[in-house]
Amino acid sequence: MGSDLKKWLVVAFVVAVMVLNSPFAARAQPQVPCFFIFGDSLVDNGNNNNIVSLAKANYRPYGIDFPAGTTGRFSNGKTTVDVIAELLGFDDYIPPYATASGEGVMKGVNYASAAAGIRDETGRQLGARISFGGQVRNYKNTVSQVVNILGNETSAANYLSKCIYSLAMGSNDYLNNYFMPQQYPTSRQYTPAQYADVLIQQYSQQIRTLYNYGARKLVLIGVGQIGCSPNALAQNSRDGSTCVQRINDANQMFNTRLRSLVDDLNKNLPNAKAIYVNAYGIFQDIINSPSSFAANIIVGRRSYSAQSSTDSYPIDIRRLAQL
Ligand SMILES: *[C@@H]1O[C@H](CO)[C@@H](O)[C@H](O)[C@H]1NC(C)=O
């Protein structure tokens, strides 16, 4: 694994540690009844295994640190959401949509799909994937299962209102769309600012659909410094190691709007409790820190206990769970 990929995994881990300062030990009872996960390769835990795609990870070396071997995860250990699930007190990982069934959906489902974006066409050069729109449609199916299990819509709505919804989309709309001008026209259609507007507008609509189907506690995870990702360095860096500033600048435009979307949702959707996680800033701390991984956990924890609104806004996941 390249050092940049390692940095990504470190980011994933530190995000989880920062936003949740609770003990690692599993609890008898999770802090929330269910945890729903939407995203891309950073959190996909197996939904691409049975579809035709180059963006698959159900082969070695992915998953080598899991007791059961390869899992379809894109890291060789726990993903961000695996760690968050553990910190929320779940005693097992949240099942992927591809295999979740029956009562199994009641603790939540992971809909994430590698290469997926907010836009449907994003990642198409990699083959099949489930875009955010597709993930939202799959979630609607889960909701009808929850209604069947609990008996009526009122009980289902009450149950779902207590659950946490983690959303981490957008990276592929840049890496596997906007910054691939040979394959996608978006960079000729939109300036980076316009593209960020278009993405957030579509994301906002999709998030409102989740809200209409019961989601209230929404965790919107910003895009990290993907101008420093292995993919961007290989294709766009002048020397293969300097981060690509124009990609990072575009990401920050997206993140600024995502943070505003949190305010918009909280103001305009009754009982919505949305928060924004600043993955970009956390990544920057790690890049700027010459220290080792463990040290980075300390950085994460210290930033967390400072309760800085730049890391998580307006509150962190631990407090969101308690609301
Ligand atoms: C929904 O189900 C709950 C739990 O079984 C029950 O108490 C409630 O009366 C039901 N509500 C309606 C509108 O049927």
The ligand as an ORCA input file, in Angstrom:
! r2SCAN-3c Opt
* xyz 0 1
  C     -48.863      1.669     15.083
  O     -48.299      0.582     15.792
  C     -48.108      0.848     17.173
  C     -47.307     -0.289     17.755
  O     -47.863     -1.519     17.397
  C     -49.464      1.059     17.816
  O     -49.318      1.336     19.200
  C     -50.169      2.230     17.144
  O     -51.472      2.374     17.627
  C     -50.218      2.010     15.637
  N     -50.699      3.243     15.011
  C     -51.567      3.236     14.003
  C     -51.900      4.577     13.447
  O     -52.049      2.236     13.541
*
